[in-house]
Amino acid sequence: MKTIILLLCSMSCIHLQVTAQTVLDSLKMDMSAIEAQKILPGFAVAIVNQDEILFESGYGYSDIGNKTAYTPNTLHNIGSVSKTFIAAAIAKCIEDGLLTLDTKINDVLPFAIKHPNFPSDAITLMHLVTHTSGINDSSTYGKACYVLKEGQKVSKKKYTIVERLELAAISKSKMMDLGVFLKEYLIPKGNFYKNKNFQETKPGSTYKYSNVGSALAAYVVELVVKKPFDRYVVDEVMKPLGMESSGYNFSEIDMEQHAVLYSKKGGIVPKYSLVTYPDGGVLSSTHDLAIYIQEMMKGFYGGSNIIKGETYKILFQKHFEEEKEKSAIFWSINKHDFISHNGADPGIFTYVQFHPEEKFGMVFTTNCAAHVNKEQFATMVKIWRNLYRKGKKMQ
């Protein structure tokens, strides 16, 4: 009888291995078929659980002209997925007793910010991290906050009219200190100040996605830790996790791994940085983001290496909820309780997500602005749904 039981167990294990391999083979075939359509210049994907990277691979080109492969180690900015690193930094500050979500930002800032329509209503950290602060991204944000890397030039070929106008504005903007920009944007008489920089609703009442508000939250962190925000995140989050290829500055990454970025019409988007770099300026790879999502999952289940489990409960709790939006600390929670964030900027699109019940996560990156091209966006959705279906079967 013991022999029979052992045989059955062995057969069961073989069946599971065969099933997992079949799913993996099917996923590889599907990704290769999408690659062959040449709709996306290059892309990479990963599926993870909290213990291992179950699958990661790259497709297409990081540089079409030189036929350089896009791999899981290909680098470029990840857009607003960067905001989740602000969330991690805030969680560490809460854990260290430096901040609470109820902290009034004017108790920390060296200059006082008042909502012009509700000057007696204090803006708190909670308002910033849930996009309910009342701070708007005016047209100034797009014109002043994107800055071309030194030596980069804007071609006149293969751009839409909108892209050409955006790049023309970027080519004129200059880098400045984060704190200086925020003061100029949010304080009366500042060079970028307008009443339209604020909503007509009071802090805490209405969801309105705000890049400037996100950068302000990062600046609050910088002030309480008494260290530049980028250095704090690299030292306290990225390095401890082994995200060796990631950072905020071109000088701290391997530029040979940096992808060429492509516009909607296939033109080359020059490399750029952000004045409000915490809201979208992280440079990373699919592989490093896979490590990062693993860590977020570990934290959710109580096993993080960098932040205590109790703090993660604050990080992923639904802090603001209305019909279409559920906000944790910068993370979004959809109707299925999937926890995610995407990044959409000139020449890039990224998406990270994990599924608390099903216990796996996914990463997608591409070196094109897939969010503004219908065919590319439809391809991205197809990839994402495929990852989800196969990811569930890998568990």
SVG drawing of the C-alpha trace seen along z (x, -y; Angstrom):
<svg xmlns="http://www.w3.org/2000/svg" viewBox="-20 -88 47 90">
<polyline fill="none" stroke="black" stroke-width="0.4" points="0.0,0.0 2.9,-2.4 4.4,-1.7 1.1,-2.5 0.8,-5.8 4.3,-6.8 3.7,-6.0 0.5,-8.0 2.3,-11.0 5.1,-10.7 2.6,-10.6 0.8,-13.6 4.1,-15.6 4.9,-14.6 1.4,-15.8 1.9,-19.2 5.3,-19.6 4.0,-18.7 1.0,-21.1 3.3,-23.9 5.6,-23.3 2.7,-23.2 1.4,-26.5 4.9,-28.0 5.4,-26.7 2.0,-28.1 2.9,-31.5 6.2,-31.6 4.4,-30.8 1.9,-33.5 4.5,-36.1 6.6,-35.1 3.5,-35.4 2.8,-38.9 6.5,-39.8 6.3,-38.7 3.5,-41.2 6.0,-44.0 3.4,-46.3 5.5,-47.1 9.2,-48.0 10.2,-46.0 8.8,-44.8 9.5,-42.5 7.2,-40.7 7.5,-38.9 5.3,-36.7 6.2,-36.3 5.0,-34.9 6.5,-36.0 9.2,-33.3 10.4,-33.3 10.3,-34.8 8.2,-32.2 8.7,-33.7 10.5,-36.6 11.5,-37.3 12.1,-40.1 10.9,-40.5 11.6,-42.8 14.2,-45.5 15.4,-48.1 17.0,-49.8 15.4,-49.0 18.1,-50.6 20.9,-48.5 18.7,-45.5 19.6,-45.4 17.3,-43.0 14.9,-44.2 15.5,-42.0 14.3,-41.8 17.5,-43.9 16.7,-46.7 16.4,-50.0 14.3,-53.1 12.2,-55.4 9.1,-53.7 6.8,-56.7 4.3,-56.8 5.1,-53.4 7.8,-55.5 5.1,-56.8 5.0,-53.4 8.5,-54.1 7.3,-57.2 4.8,-55.0 7.6,-52.6 9.6,-55.6 6.6,-57.0 5.9,-53.5 9.5,-53.5 9.1,-57.0 5.9,-55.9 7.6,-52.9 10.5,-55.0 8.1,-57.4 9.0,-60.4 5.6,-60.8 2.0,-59.8 -0.7,-59.9 -2.3,-62.7 0.9,-64.9 0.0,-68.4 2.5,-69.2 2.9,-72.8 4.3,-71.3 7.2,-70.0 7.6,-72.4 9.9,-75.4 7.1,-77.4 3.4,-77.3 1.0,-76.0 -2.6,-77.1 -5.4,-76.0 -6.6,-79.4 -10.2,-78.3 -10.1,-76.8 -7.2,-78.5 -8.2,-77.3 -8.3,-73.6 -4.9,-71.9 -3.5,-69.6 -2.2,-66.4 0.1,-63.6 -3.0,-61.4 -4.4,-63.9 -1.3,-63.8 -0.9,-60.0 -4.5,-59.4 -4.6,-62.2 -7.2,-64.1 -5.1,-67.2 -6.8,-69.6 -3.6,-70.2 -3.9,-70.2 -1.4,-69.5 -1.8,-72.6 -0.3,-73.0 2.9,-74.2 3.6,-70.7 4.1,-69.4 6.0,-72.4 8.4,-72.9 8.9,-69.4 10.4,-67.4 14.0,-68.2 16.1,-66.8 19.2,-64.9 22.3,-67.1 23.3,-66.7 19.9,-65.3 18.3,-66.9 14.7,-66.8 14.2,-65.5 11.4,-66.9 10.5,-63.5 7.9,-61.0 6.0,-62.9 2.3,-63.8 1.5,-67.5 0.9,-66.9 4.2,-65.1 6.1,-67.9 4.6,-70.5 5.5,-68.5 9.1,-68.0 9.4,-71.6 8.4,-72.6 10.7,-70.0 13.6,-71.2 13.2,-74.7 12.8,-73.6 15.7,-73.7 16.4,-71.5 15.8,-72.9 15.7,-71.7 12.5,-69.9 11.9,-72.2 12.4,-75.3 9.9,-74.1 7.2,-73.2 7.6,-76.7 7.3,-78.4 4.2,-76.3 2.3,-76.3 3.1,-79.7 1.5,-83.0 3.8,-85.2 5.8,-82.0 6.7,-82.0 4.5,-79.0 1.7,-79.9 -2.0,-80.0 -5.2,-79.6 -5.9,-76.8 -3.0,-74.9 -5.7,-74.0 -9.2,-72.4 -12.4,-74.1 -13.1,-71.4 -11.5,-71.2 -8.7,-68.9 -9.8,-65.3 -13.1,-65.5 -12.3,-64.7 -10.0,-62.3 -7.9,-64.0 -4.7,-62.4 -1.8,-64.8 1.9,-64.4 2.7,-67.7 1.0,-66.4 3.0,-63.2 6.3,-65.0 5.3,-67.2 4.8,-64.0 8.3,-62.9 9.7,-66.3 8.1,-65.9 9.9,-62.6 13.2,-64.3 12.8,-66.9 12.1,-64.5 14.8,-62.0 17.3,-64.9 18.6,-63.3 17.8,-63.8 14.8,-61.7 16.5,-59.8 19.4,-58.8 17.0,-57.7 15.0,-55.4 18.2,-53.9 19.8,-53.3 16.7,-52.1 14.6,-50.3 16.5,-49.5 19.9,-48.4 18.5,-46.2 16.3,-44.4 19.1,-43.9 17.7,-46.3 21.2,-46.8 20.2,-48.3 17.8,-50.9 18.1,-54.5 17.0,-58.1 19.9,-59.4 21.5,-58.5 24.9,-58.6 24.0,-55.7 22.8,-53.2 24.4,-51.3 23.5,-53.5 24.4,-50.7 21.3,-48.9 19.1,-52.0 16.5,-51.5 15.8,-53.9 12.3,-55.3 9.8,-55.6 6.9,-58.0 3.4,-57.2 4.6,-57.5 7.9,-55.7 10.2,-58.7 12.9,-58.6 12.0,-60.3 15.1,-62.0 16.1,-60.9 14.8,-63.1 14.6,-63.6 12.0,-65.2 12.2,-68.1 9.5,-66.4 11.5,-63.1 9.9,-61.2 6.6,-61.1 7.9,-59.5 11.7,-59.4 12.8,-56.0 15.0,-54.2 14.5,-50.5 14.2,-47.1 11.5,-44.4 13.8,-42.2 14.3,-44.7 10.6,-45.5 9.9,-41.8 12.1,-41.8 10.2,-44.8 6.8,-43.3 7.9,-40.2 8.8,-42.3 5.5,-44.1 3.8,-40.8 5.9,-39.5 5.0,-42.6 1.3,-42.2 1.5,-38.6 3.6,-39.7 7.1,-38.7 8.9,-41.8 12.6,-42.3 12.5,-46.1 9.2,-47.2 7.3,-45.5 4.1,-43.7 2.0,-46.1 3.2,-49.0 2.2,-47.2 -1.3,-47.1 -1.3,-50.9 0.4,-50.9 -2.2,-48.7 -5.3,-49.7 -8.1,-51.5 -7.7,-55.0 -10.0,-56.8 -12.9,-55.2 -15.4,-56.5 -17.3,-54.9 -14.4,-54.6 -11.3,-54.9 -10.0,-53.0 -6.7,-54.5 -4.1,-52.9 -0.9,-54.9 -0.3,-55.7 -1.3,-52.2 -4.7,-51.7 -7.1,-48.9 -9.6,-47.8 -13.0,-46.2 -11.3,-42.7 -9.0,-44.0 -6.0,-43.8 -3.3,-46.2 -1.5,-48.0 0.0,-51.1 0.9,-52.0 3.4,-54.4 2.6,-56.4 5.2,-59.0 6.7,-60.0 8.2,-56.9 7.3,-54.4 4.5,-52.5 4.8,-50.2 2.4,-48.3 2.8,-46.4 0.2,-44.5 -0.3,-41.8 -3.3,-39.7 -3.7,-39.2 -6.1,-36.2 -4.3,-34.4 -0.9,-35.3 1.0,-36.2 2.1,-39.4 3.0,-40.7 5.2,-43.2 5.1,-44.7 7.4,-47.4 7.8,-48.7 9.8,-51.4 6.9,-53.2 4.0,-55.3 1.5,-52.5 -1.1,-54.5 -1.5,-56.9 -1.5,-54.4 -4.7,-52.3 -3.0,-49.4 -0.1,-49.3 -2.5,-49.7 -4.6,-46.8 -1.5,-44.7 -0.5,-45.6 -3.9,-44.6 -3.7,-41.3 -0.3,-40.6 -1.6,-41.6 -4.6,-39.3 -2.4,-36.5 -0.1,-37.0 -3.0,-36.9 -4.5,-33.7 -1.2,-31.9 -0.2,-33.3 -3.2,-31.8 -2.4,-28.4 1.2,-28.6 0.2,-28.7"/>
</svg>
